[in-house]
Amino acid sequence: MNTILSTTLALLIGTIITVNGIAVAADDIINEAKSAVNGANLHQLATVLELYYSDYGYYPNVSGGEALINKLSEEGYILNQPFDSSVFQYQPTADGQDYSLSLAN
């Protein structure tokens, strides 16, 4: 009887450890994926900003990620808004001749 109880208890503890380990790994994978998507979106925004500059001779005169996404959408540079604007920080500098674009912390 003790052997069955020990085996059952060992299996139960092993299962709990395995399930918790998988859950932690899944959270890490999801966070890494979000980070990769945000980095790719940041690169895409930089490309769109260069197109905007090419057309107008200055960068959009707005502050913040949400304002930037809205401006670029209104102007037709972004057709769909798959971006989470809260993860971006944008600020034009040098009278629109340069800008600062980064991921928010």
C-alpha distances in whole Angstrom, upper triangle without the diagonal:
4,5,5,6,9,10,11,12,14,15,16,18,20,21,23,24,26,27,29,30,32,33,35,36,37,39,41,42,44,45,47,48,50,51,52,54,56,57,58,60,62,63,64,66,68,69,70,72,74,75,76,78,80,81,82,82,80,76,75,76,73,71,67,65,65,69,69,67,69,72,71,70,73,75,73,72,68,68,64,62,59,59,58,61,59,58,61,64,67,71,74,76,80,81,79,80,76,73,69,66,63,59,59,56
4,5,5,6,8,10,10,12,14,15,16,18,20,21,22,24,26,27,28,30,31,33,34,36,38,39,40,42,43,45,46,48,49,51,52,54,55,57,58,60,61,63,64,66,67,69,70,72,73,74,76,78,79,80,81,78,75,74,75,72,69,65,63,63,67,67,65,67,71,70,69,72,74,72,70,67,67,63,61,58,58,56,59,57,56,59,62,65,69,72,74,78,79,77,78,74,71,67,64,61,57,56,54
4,5,5,6,8,10,10,12,14,15,16,18,20,21,22,24,26,27,28,30,31,33,34,36,37,38,40,42,43,44,46,48,49,51,52,54,55,57,58,60,61,63,64,66,67,69,70,72,73,75,76,78,79,79,77,73,72,74,71,68,64,62,62,66,66,64,66,69,68,67,71,72,71,69,65,65,62,60,56,57,55,58,56,55,58,61,64,68,71,73,76,78,76,76,73,69,66,63,59,56,56,53
4,5,5,6,8,10,10,12,14,15,16,18,20,21,22,24,25,27,28,30,31,33,35,36,37,39,41,42,43,45,46,48,49,51,52,53,55,57,58,59,61,63,64,65,67,69,70,71,73,75,76,77,78,75,72,71,72,69,66,63,60,60,64,64,62,64,67,66,65,68,70,69,67,63,63,59,58,54,55,53,56,54,53,57,59,63,66,70,72,75,77,74,75,71,68,65,62,58,55,54,52
4,5,5,6,8,10,10,12,14,15,16,18,20,21,22,24,26,27,29,30,31,33,35,36,37,39,41,42,44,45,46,48,50,51,52,54,55,57,58,60,62,63,64,66,68,69,70,72,74,75,76,76,74,70,69,70,67,64,61,58,59,62,63,60,63,66,65,64,67,69,67,66,62,62,58,57,53,53,51,54,53,51,55,58,61,64,68,70,73,75,73,73,70,66,63,60,57,53,52,50
4,5,5,6,9,10,10,12,14,15,16,18,20,21,22,24,26,27,28,30,32,33,34,36,38,39,40,42,43,45,46,48,49,51,52,54,55,57,58,60,62,63,64,66,68,69,70,72,73,74,75,72,69,68,69,66,63,59,57,58,61,61,60,62,65,64,63,66,68,67,65,61,61,58,56,52,52,50,53,52,50,54,56,60,63,66,68,72,73,71,72,68,65,61,58,55,51,51,48
4,5,5,6,9,10,10,12,14,15,16,18,20,21,22,24,26,27,28,30,32,33,34,36,37,38,41,42,43,45,46,48,49,51,52,54,55,57,58,60,61,63,64,66,67,69,70,72,73,73,71,67,67,68,65,62,58,56,57,60,60,58,60,63,62,61,65,67,65,63,59,59,56,54,51,51,49,52,50,49,52,55,59,62,65,67,71,72,70,70,67,64,60,57,54,50,50,47
4,5,5,6,9,10,10,12,14,15,16,18,20,21,22,24,26,27,29,30,31,33,35,36,37,39,41,42,43,45,47,48,49,51,53,54,55,57,58,59,61,63,64,65,67,69,70,71,72,70,66,65,66,63,60,57,54,54,58,58,56,58,61,60,59,63,65,63,61,57,57,54,52,48,49,47,50,48,47,51,54,57,60,64,66,69,71,68,69,66,62,59,56,52,49,48,46
4,5,5,6,8,10,11,12,14,15,17,18,20,21,23,24,26,27,29,30,32,33,35,36,38,39,41,42,44,45,47,48,50,51,53,54,56,57,58,60,62,63,64,66,68,69,70,71,68,64,63,64,61,59,55,52,53,57,57,55,57,60,59,58,62,64,62,60,57,57,53,51,48,48,46,49,47,45,49,52,55,59,62,64,68,69,67,67,64,61,57,54,51,47,46,44
4,5,5,6,8,10,11,12,14,15,16,18,20,21,22,24,26,27,28,30,32,33,34,36,38,39,41,42,43,45,46,48,49,51,52,54,56,57,58,60,62,63,64,66,68,69,69,67,63,62,63,60,58,54,51,52,56,56,54,56,59,58,57,61,63,61,59,56,56,52,50,47,47,45,48,46,44,48,50,54,57,61,63,66,68,65,66,62,59,56,53,49,46,45,43
4,6,5,6,9,10,10,12,14,15,16,18,20,21,22,24,26,27,28,30,31,33,35,36,37,39,41,42,43,45,46,48,49,51,52,54,55,57,59,60,61,63,64,66,67,67,65,61,61,62,59,56,53,50,51,54,54,52,54,57,56,55,59,60,59,57,53,53,50,48,44,45,43,46,45,43,46,49,53,56,59,61,65,67,64,65,61,58,55,51,48,44,44,42
4,5,5,6,9,10,11,12,14,15,17,18,20,21,23,25,26,27,29,30,32,33,35,36,38,39,41,42,43,45,47,48,49,51,53,54,55,57,59,59,61,63,64,65,66,64,60,59,60,57,54,51,48,48,52,52,50,52,56,55,54,57,59,57,55,52,52,48,46,43,43,41,44,42,41,45,48,51,54,58,60,63,65,63,63,60,56,53,50,46,43,42,40
4,5,5,6,9,10,11,12,14,15,17,18,20,21,23,24,26,27,29,30,32,33,35,36,38,39,41,42,44,45,47,48,50,51,53,54,56,57,58,60,62,63,64,65,62,58,57,58,55,53,49,47,47,51,51,49,51,55,54,53,56,58,56,54,51,51,48,46,42,42,40,43,41,40,43,46,49,53,56,58,61,63,61,61,58,54,51,48,44,41,40,38
4,5,5,6,9,10,10,12,14,15,16,18,20,21,22,24,26,27,28,30,32,33,35,36,37,39,41,42,44,45,46,48,50,51,52,54,56,57,58,60,62,63,63,61,57,56,58,55,52,48,46,47,50,50,48,51,54,52,52,55,57,55,53,50,50,46,44,41,41,39,42,40,39,42,45,48,52,55,57,60,62,60,60,56,53,50,47,43,40,40,37
4,5,5,6,8,10,11,12,14,15,16,19,20,21,22,24,26,27,29,30,31,33,35,36,37,39,41,42,43,45,47,48,49,51,53,54,55,57,58,60,61,61,59,56,55,56,53,50,47,44,45,48,48,46,48,51,50,49,53,54,53,51,47,47,44,42,38,39,37,40,39,37,41,43,47,50,54,56,59,61,58,59,55,52,49,46,42,39,38,36
4,5,5,6,8,10,11,12,14,15,17,18,20,21,23,24,26,27,29,30,32,33,35,36,38,39,41,42,43,45,47,48,49,52,53,54,55,57,58,59,60,57,54,53,54,51,48,44,42,42,46,46,44,46,50,49,48,51,53,51,50,46,46,43,41,37,37,35,38,36,35,39,41,45,48,51,54,57,59,56,57,54,50,47,44,40,37,36,34
4,6,5,6,9,10,11,12,14,16,17,18,20,21,23,24,26,27,29,30,32,33,35,36,38,39,41,42,44,45,47,48,50,51,52,54,56,57,58,58,56,52,52,53,50,47,43,41,42,46,45,43,46,49,48,47,51,52,51,49,46,46,42,40,37,36,35,37,36,34,37,40,43,47,50,52,55,57,55,55,52,48,45,42,38,35,35,32
4,5,5,6,9,10,11,12,14,15,16,18,20,21,22,24,26,27,28,30,32,33,34,36,38,39,40,42,44,45,46,48,50,51,52,54,55,57,57,55,51,50,52,49,46,43,40,41,45,44,42,45,48,46,46,49,51,49,47,44,44,40,39,35,35,33,36,35,33,36,39,43,46,49,51,55,56,54,54,51,48,44,41,38,34,34,32
4,5,5,6,9,10,11,13,14,15,17,19,20,21,23,24,26,27,29,30,32,33,35,36,37,39,41,42,43,45,47,48,49,51,53,54,55,56,53,50,49,50,47,44,41,38,39,42,42,40,42,45,44,43,47,48,47,45,41,41,38,36,33,33,31,34,33,31,35,38,41,44,48,50,53,55,52,53,49,46,43,40,36,33,33,31
4,5,5,6,9,10,11,12,14,15,17,18,20,21,23,24,26,27,29,30,32,33,35,36,37,39,41,42,43,46,47,48,49,51,53,53,54,51,48,47,48,45,42,39,36,37,41,40,38,41,44,43,42,46,47,46,44,41,41,38,35,32,31,30,32,31,29,33,35,39,42,45,48,51,53,50,51,47,44,41,38,34,31,30,28
4,5,5,6,9,10,11,12,14,16,17,18,20,21,23,24,26,27,29,30,32,33,35,36,38,39,41,42,44,45,46,48,50,51,52,53,50,47,46,47,44,42,38,36,37,40,40,38,41,44,42,42,45,47,45,43,40,40,37,35,31,31,29,32,31,29,32,35,38,41,44,46,50,52,49,50,46,43,40,36,33,29,29,27
4,5,5,6,9,10,10,12,14,15,16,18,20,21,22,24,26,27,28,30,32,33,34,36,37,39,40,42,43,44,46,48,49,50,51,49,45,44,46,43,41,37,34,35,39,38,36,39,42,40,40,43,45,43,41,37,38,34,32,29,29,27,30,29,27,31,34,37,40,43,46,49,51,48,48,45,42,39,35,32,29,29,27
4,5,5,6,9,10,11,12,14,15,17,18,20,21,23,24,26,27,29,31,32,33,35,36,37,39,41,42,43,45,47,48,49,49,47,43,42,44,41,38,35,32,32,36,36,34,36,39,38,37,41,43,41,39,36,36,33,30,27,27,25,28,26,25,28,31,35,38,41,44,47,49,46,47,43,40,37,34,30,27,26,25
4,5,5,6,9,10,11,12,14,16,17,18,20,21,23,25,26,27,29,30,32,33,35,36,37,40,41,42,43,45,47,48,48,45,42,41,42,39,37,33,31,31,35,35,33,36,39,38,37,41,42,41,39,35,36,33,30,27,26,24,27,25,23,27,29,33,36,40,42,45,47,44,45,41,38,35,32,28,25,24,22
4,5,5,6,9,10,11,12,14,15,16,18,20,21,22,24,26,27,29,30,32,33,35,36,38,39,40,42,44,45,46,47,44,41,40,42,39,37,33,30,31,35,34,32,35,38,37,36,40,41,39,37,34,35,32,29,26,25,24,27,26,23,26,29,33,36,39,41,44,46,43,44,40,37,34,31,27,24,24,22
4,5,5,6,9,10,10,12,14,15,16,18,20,21,22,24,26,27,28,30,32,33,34,36,38,38,40,42,43,44,45,43,39,38,40,37,35,31,28,29,33,32,30,33,36,34,34,37,39,37,35,31,32,29,27,23,23,21,25,23,22,25,28,31,35,38,40,44,45,42,43,39,36,33,30,26,23,23,22
4,5,5,6,9,10,11,12,14,15,16,18,20,21,22,25,26,27,29,30,31,33,35,36,37,39,41,42,43,43,41,37,36,37,35,32,28,26,27,30,30,28,31,33,32,32,35,37,36,33,30,31,28,25,22,21,19,22,21,19,22,25,28,32,35,37,41,42,40,40,37,34,31,27,24,20,20,19
4,5,5,6,9,10,11,12,14,15,16,18,20,21,23,24,26,27,29,30,31,33,35,36,37,39,41,42,42,40,36,35,37,34,32,28,25,27,30,30,28,31,33,32,32,36,37,36,33,30,31,28,26,22,21,20,22,21,18,21,24,28,31,34,36,39,41,39,39,35,32,29,26,22,19,19,17
4,5,5,6,9,10,10,12,14,15,16,18,20,21,23,24,26,27,29,30,32,33,34,36,38,39,40,41,39,35,35,36,34,32,28,25,27,30,29,27,30,32,31,31,34,35,34,31,28,29,26,24,20,20,19,22,21,19,21,24,27,31,34,36,39,41,38,38,35,32,29,26,22,19,20,19
4,5,5,6,9,10,11,12,14,15,16,18,20,21,22,24,26,27,28,30,32,32,34,36,37,38,39,37,33,32,34,31,29,26,23,23,27,26,24,27,30,28,28,31,33,31,29,26,26,23,21,17,17,16,19,18,16,19,22,25,29,32,34,38,39,36,37,33,30,27,24,21,17,18,17
4,5,5,6,9,10,11,12,14,15,16,19,20,21,23,25,26,27,29,30,31,33,35,36,37,37,35,31,30,32,29,27,23,20,22,25,24,23,26,28,27,27,31,32,31,28,25,26,23,21,17,16,15,17,16,13,16,20,23,26,29,32,35,36,34,34,31,28,25,21,18,14,15,14
4,5,5,6,9,10,11,12,14,15,17,18,20,21,23,24,26,27,29,30,32,33,35,36,36,34,31,30,32,30,27,24,21,23,26,25,23,27,29,27,27,31,32,30,28,25,26,24,21,18,17,16,18,18,15,17,20,23,26,29,31,34,36,33,33,30,27,24,21,17,14,16,15
4,5,5,6,9,10,11,12,14,15,16,18,20,21,22,24,26,27,28,30,32,33,34,35,33,29,29,31,29,27,23,20,22,25,23,21,25,27,25,25,29,29,28,25,22,23,20,19,15,14,14,17,17,14,16,20,22,26,29,31,34,36,33,33,30,27,24,20,18,15,16,16
4,5,5,6,9,10,10,12,14,15,16,18,20,21,22,24,26,26,28,30,31,32,33,31,27,26,28,25,23,20,17,18,21,20,18,21,24,22,22,26,27,26,23,20,21,19,16,13,11,10,13,13,10,13,17,19,23,26,28,32,33,30,31,27,24,22,18,15,12,13,13
4,5,5,6,9,10,10,12,14,15,17,19,20,21,23,25,25,27,29,30,31,31,29,26,25,27,25,22,19,16,18,21,20,19,22,24,22,23,26,27,26,23,21,23,20,18,15,13,12,14,13,10,12,15,18,21,24,26,30,31,28,29,25,22,19,16,13,10,11,11
4,5,5,6,9,10,11,12,14,16,17,18,20,22,23,24,26,27,29,30,31,29,25,25,27,26,24,21,18,20,23,20,19,22,24,22,23,26,27,25,22,20,21,19,17,14,13,13,15,16,12,14,17,19,22,25,27,30,31,28,28,25,22,20,16,14,12,14,15
4,5,5,6,8,10,10,12,14,15,16,18,20,21,22,24,26,27,28,29,27,24,23,25,23,22,19,16,17,20,18,16,19,21,19,19,23,24,22,19,16,18,16,14,10,9,10,13,14,11,12,16,18,21,23,26,29,30,27,27,24,21,19,16,14,11,14,15
4,5,5,6,9,10,10,12,14,15,16,18,20,21,22,24,26,26,27,25,21,21,22,20,19,15,12,14,17,15,14,17,19,17,18,22,22,21,18,16,18,16,13,11,8,8,10,11,7,8,12,14,18,20,23,26,27,24,25,21,18,16,12,10,8,10,12
4,5,5,6,9,10,11,13,14,15,17,19,20,21,23,25,26,26,24,20,21,23,21,20,17,14,16,19,16,15,19,20,18,20,23,23,22,19,17,19,18,16,13,11,12,13,13,10,10,13,14,18,20,22,25,26,23,23,20,17,15,11,9,8,11,13
4,5,5,6,9,10,11,12,14,16,17,19,20,21,23,25,25,23,20,20,23,22,21,18,15,17,19,16,15,19,20,17,18,22,21,20,17,15,17,16,14,12,10,12,13,15,12,12,15,16,19,21,23,26,27,24,23,21,18,17,13,12,11,14,16
4,5,5,6,9,10,10,12,14,15,16,18,20,21,22,23,21,18,17,20,18,18,15,12,14,16,13,11,15,16,14,14,18,18,17,14,12,14,13,11,9,7,9,10,12,10,9,12,13,17,18,21,24,25,21,22,19,16,15,11,11,10,13,15
4,5,5,6,9,10,10,13,14,15,16,18,20,21,21,19,15,16,18,17,16,13,10,13,15,12,11,15,16,14,15,19,18,18,15,13,16,15,13,12,9,11,10,12,9,8,10,10,14,15,18,21,22,19,19,16,13,11,8,7,7,11,14
4,5,5,6,9,10,11,13,14,15,17,19,20,20,19,16,16,19,19,18,16,14,16,17,14,14,17,17,15,17,20,19,18,14,14,17,16,15,14,12,14,14,16,13,11,13,13,16,17,19,21,22,19,19,16,14,13,10,10,11,14,17
4,5,5,6,9,10,11,12,14,15,17,18,19,18,15,15,19,18,18,16,13,15,16,13,12,15,15,12,13,17,16,15,11,10,13,13,12,11,10,13,13,16,14,12,14,14,16,17,20,22,23,19,19,17,15,14,11,12,13,16,19
4,5,5,6,9,10,10,12,14,15,16,17,15,12,12,15,14,14,13,10,12,13,9,9,12,12,9,11,15,14,13,10,9,13,13,11,12,9,12,11,14,12,10,11,10,13,13,16,19,19,16,16,14,12,12,9,10,11,14,18
4,5,5,6,9,10,10,12,14,15,15,13,11,12,15,15,15,14,12,15,15,11,12,15,14,12,14,17,16,15,12,12,16,16,15,15,13,15,14,16,14,11,12,10,12,12,15,17,18,14,14,11,10,10,8,10,12,15,18
4,5,5,6,9,10,11,13,14,15,14,12,13,17,17,18,17,15,17,17,13,13,16,15,12,14,17,15,14,10,11,14,16,15,16,14,17,16,19,17,15,16,14,16,15,17,19,20,16,15,13,13,13,11,13,15,19,22
4,5,5,6,9,10,11,12,13,13,10,11,14,15,16,16,13,15,14,11,10,13,11,8,11,13,11,10,7,8,11,13,13,14,13,16,15,18,17,14,15,13,15,14,17,19,19,15,15,14,13,14,12,14,16,19,22
4,5,5,6,9,10,10,11,9,7,8,11,12,14,14,12,14,13,9,10,13,11,8,12,14,12,12,9,11,14,16,15,16,15,17,15,18,17,13,13,11,12,11,13,15,15,11,11,10,9,11,10,13,15,18,21
4,5,5,6,9,10,10,9,8,10,14,15,17,17,16,18,17,13,14,17,14,12,15,16,14,14,11,13,16,18,18,19,18,20,18,21,20,17,17,14,14,13,14,15,16,12,11,10,11,13,12,15,18,21,24
4,5,5,6,9,10,10,9,11,15,16,18,19,17,19,17,14,14,16,13,10,13,15,11,11,8,11,14,17,17,19,18,21,19,22,22,19,19,16,17,15,17,18,17,14,13,13,14,16,15,18,20,23,27
4,5,5,6,8,8,7,8,11,13,16,17,16,17,15,11,12,14,11,8,11,12,9,10,8,11,14,17,17,19,18,20,18,21,21,18,17,14,15,13,15,16,15,11,12,12,12,15,14,18,20,22,26
4,5,5,5,5,5,8,11,14,16,18,17,19,17,13,15,16,13,11,15,15,12,14,11,15,18,20,20,22,20,23,20,23,22,19,18,15,14,11,13,13,12,9,8,9,11,14,14,18,21,23,27
4,6,6,8,9,12,15,17,20,21,20,22,20,17,18,19,16,14,17,17,14,14,12,16,18,21,22,23,22,25,23,26,25,22,21,18,18,15,16,16,15,12,11,12,14,17,17,21,24,26,30
4,6,8,10,11,14,17,20,21,21,21,19,16,17,18,14,12,15,15,11,12,11,15,17,20,21,23,22,25,23,26,26,23,22,19,19,16,18,18,16,13,13,15,16,19,19,23,25,27,31
4,5,8,9,11,14,18,20,20,21,18,15,17,17,13,12,15,15,11,13,13,16,19,22,22,24,23,25,23,26,26,22,21,18,17,14,15,15,13,10,11,13,14,18,18,22,25,27,30
4,7,10,12,15,18,20,21,22,19,17,19,19,16,15,18,18,15,17,15,19,22,24,24,26,25,27,24,27,26,23,21,18,16,13,13,12,11,8,8,10,13,16,18,22,25,27,30
4,7,8,12,14,17,17,19,16,14,16,17,14,13,17,17,14,16,15,18,21,23,22,25,23,24,21,23,23,20,18,14,13,9,10,10,8,5,5,8,10,13,15,19,22,23,27
4,6,9,11,13,14,15,13,10,13,14,11,10,14,15,12,15,13,15,19,20,19,21,19,20,17,20,20,16,14,11,9,7,9,10,9,5,6,7,7,10,11,15,18,20,23
4,6,9,11,11,12,9,7,10,11,7,8,12,12,10,13,12,13,17,18,17,19,17,18,15,18,18,15,13,10,9,7,10,12,10,7,10,10,9,11,12,15,18,19,22
4,7,10,12,13,9,9,12,12,9,11,14,13,13,16,15,17,20,21,19,22,19,20,16,18,19,15,13,10,8,6,9,11,8,6,10,10,10,12,13,16,19,19,23
4,7,9,9,6,6,10,10,8,10,13,13,13,16,15,16,19,19,17,20,17,17,13,15,16,13,11,8,7,7,10,13,11,10,13,12,10,11,12,15,16,16,20
4,7,8,6,7,10,11,10,12,15,15,16,18,17,17,20,20,18,19,16,16,12,12,13,10,8,6,5,7,10,14,13,11,14,13,10,10,10,12,14,13,16
4,6,5,6,9,10,11,12,14,15,17,18,17,16,19,19,15,17,13,12,8,8,10,7,5,5,6,10,13,16,16,14,17,15,11,10,9,10,11,10,13
4,6,5,6,9,10,11,12,14,15,17,15,13,16,15,12,13,10,9,5,6,7,5,5,5,9,11,15,18,18,16,18,16,12,11,9,9,9,9,13
4,5,5,6,9,10,11,12,14,15,14,13,15,14,11,12,9,8,5,6,9,8,9,9,11,14,17,21,20,18,20,19,15,14,12,13,12,12,15
4,6,5,6,9,10,10,12,14,14,13,15,15,12,15,12,12,8,10,12,10,10,9,10,12,15,19,17,15,18,17,14,14,13,14,15,14,18
4,5,5,6,8,10,11,12,11,10,14,14,11,13,11,11,8,11,12,9,9,7,9,10,14,17,16,13,16,14,11,12,10,12,13,14,18
4,6,5,6,9,10,11,9,8,10,10,8,10,8,9,7,10,11,9,11,10,12,14,17,21,20,16,19,17,14,14,12,13,14,14,18
4,6,5,6,9,10,10,9,11,11,9,12,11,11,9,12,14,13,13,12,14,15,19,22,20,17,20,19,17,17,15,17,17,17,21
4,5,5,6,9,9,9,12,13,11,15,13,14,12,15,16,14,14,12,13,13,17,19,17,14,17,17,15,16,15,17,18,19,22
4,6,5,6,5,6,9,10,10,13,12,14,12,15,16,14,14,12,14,14,17,20,18,15,17,16,15,16,14,16,18,19,23
4,5,5,6,5,6,8,8,11,11,13,12,16,17,15,17,15,17,17,21,23,22,18,21,20,18,19,17,19,19,20,24
4,5,8,8,9,11,11,15,15,16,15,18,20,18,19,17,18,18,21,23,21,18,21,21,19,21,19,21,22,23,27
4,6,8,9,12,13,16,16,18,17,20,21,19,19,17,18,17,20,22,20,17,19,19,18,20,19,21,23,24,28
4,5,6,9,11,14,15,18,17,20,21,19,20,18,20,19,23,25,23,19,21,21,20,21,20,22,23,25,28
4,6,9,10,13,13,16,15,19,19,17,18,16,18,17,21,22,21,17,19,18,17,19,17,19,20,22,26
4,6,7,9,10,13,13,16,17,15,17,16,18,19,22,24,23,20,21,20,18,19,17,18,19,20,24
4,7,9,11,14,15,18,19,18,20,19,22,22,26,28,27,23,25,24,22,23,20,22,21,23,26
4,6,9,12,13,16,17,17,19,19,22,23,27,29,28,25,26,25,23,23,20,21,20,21,24
4,5,8,9,12,13,13,16,16,20,21,25,28,27,23,25,24,21,21,17,18,17,18,21
4,7,9,12,12,13,16,17,21,22,26,29,29,25,27,25,22,21,18,17,16,17,20
4,6,9,9,9,13,14,17,19,23,26,26,23,24,22,19,18,14,14,12,13,16
4,6,6,8,11,13,17,20,23,27,26,24,25,23,19,18,14,13,11,11,13
4,5,6,8,10,13,16,20,23,23,20,22,20,17,15,12,11,10,10,13
4,6,8,11,14,17,20,24,24,22,24,21,18,15,13,11,9,7,10
4,7,10,14,17,20,24,24,22,23,20,17,14,11,8,6,5,8
4,6,10,13,16,20,20,18,19,16,13,10,7,6,5,5,9
4,7,10,13,17,18,16,17,14,10,8,6,5,6,6,9
4,7,10,14,14,12,14,11,7,6,5,7,9,9,13
4,6,10,11,9,11,9,6,5,7,9,12,12,15
4,7,7,5,8,6,4,6,9,12,15,16,19
4,6,5,6,5,5,7,11,14,17,18,21
4,5,5,6,8,10,14,17,21,22,24
4,6,8,9,12,15,19,22,23,26
4,6,7,11,13,17,20,21,24
4,7,11,13,17,21,22,25
4,7,10,13,17,19,22
4,6,10,14,15,18
4,7,10,12,15
4,7,9,13
4,6,9
4,6
4
